[in-house]
């Protein structure tokens, strides 16, 4: 095992680093020299009472960790690799109620219930409504741009809207409440970005707001069931369905995992098209079915999650102790040249495309993959139809985050 050539104190979860860029050169160095590497941290900086984590950067190793929950726990320290250092341990432990932070068998029980809302039939039933919403979103953005100089922020005018409306459509949240979900999910995910002036406490308050709102929605559906997923999930509590509070924590997962990630995939996808105009011309002409998967690989909206070793074990030639945190870096795995030809190239015809942007397989593989792919396809089809000559009007402004590859603003012009 060689020593990687990294600056002293380099940390892949440094939010200042990820606000500037995804560290692809350093990931390449790690895959080549030290694919499993101890990243030392000042004690407590991530909210955990330890001095660092193991950075796992190769595709094969990330997949191995993801598919062995008996060795690598999501429950022990949650899947979030870095919190604000001011967070209290009981606040971390409270997040174990979210499915993302569960282990089998409890994770299996909850997932078997909620996946009812993500069957192919359920997703197909949303397609026509979401197609209409996608065209309406793009038409509204075009109309607003016409009243100015033709420029607008792609993130707020287009990228945020369809994921929010899809969640509202899926679980029966009234469309007029979608801005609340957007605001609450932003507060939960943006605690590292000073522009939002969000503290960990505000983030926890936002999570409580979502839980409260969702519990009220669940209670209403128990009283008067409707033809929506909420009624399916909660109407018969005790008969293999979710309790009201379990449903609330499920909506938190949707708000972040289903909203933030898809929004950022769409934003990164548009930026990739704008900076690779040959791919945009190809897309407008042929609309390849492989496009959405390449956008997710390219964007990798979640840079990393973590697991915690349940026992002493070896990975990538390194001895990992029980209780050590293990960071699985999807952004690195999705650019592993052992798996992808020319991974630095944005290629919407890439096939096969075994990226890990929806997780590395195993119990935590993204439940909403089909819905995310549908949303990406619908919105880019609508953009290609109504805004075929879109041009960049500035560099993207990135989110300051320890684990999200986020874009806050992307100025574009209708050309």
Secondary structure, DSSP 8 states (H G I E B T S, - for coil): -------TT--TT-HHHHHH---HHHHHHHHHH-SEEEEE--TTTTSSSSSEEEEE-SHHHHHHHHT-TTTEESTTT-S-S---TT--HHHHHHGGGSGGG--TTHHHHHHHHHGGGGSHHHHHHHHHHHHHHHHHHHHHHHHHHHTTTSEEEHIIIIIHHHHHHHHHHHHT--GGGHHHHHHHHHHHH-TT-GGGT--HHHHHHHHHHHHHHHHHHHHHHHHS--SSHHHHHHTTTTSS---HHHHHHHHHHIIIIIIIHHHHHHHHHHHHHHH-HHHHHHHHHH--TTHHHHHHHHH-SB-EEEEEESS-EEETTEEE-TT-EEEEEHHHHTT-TTTSTTTTS--TT--S----TT-SSSTTS-TTHHHHHHHHHHHHHHHHHH-TT-EE-S--EE---SSB--EEE-EEE--
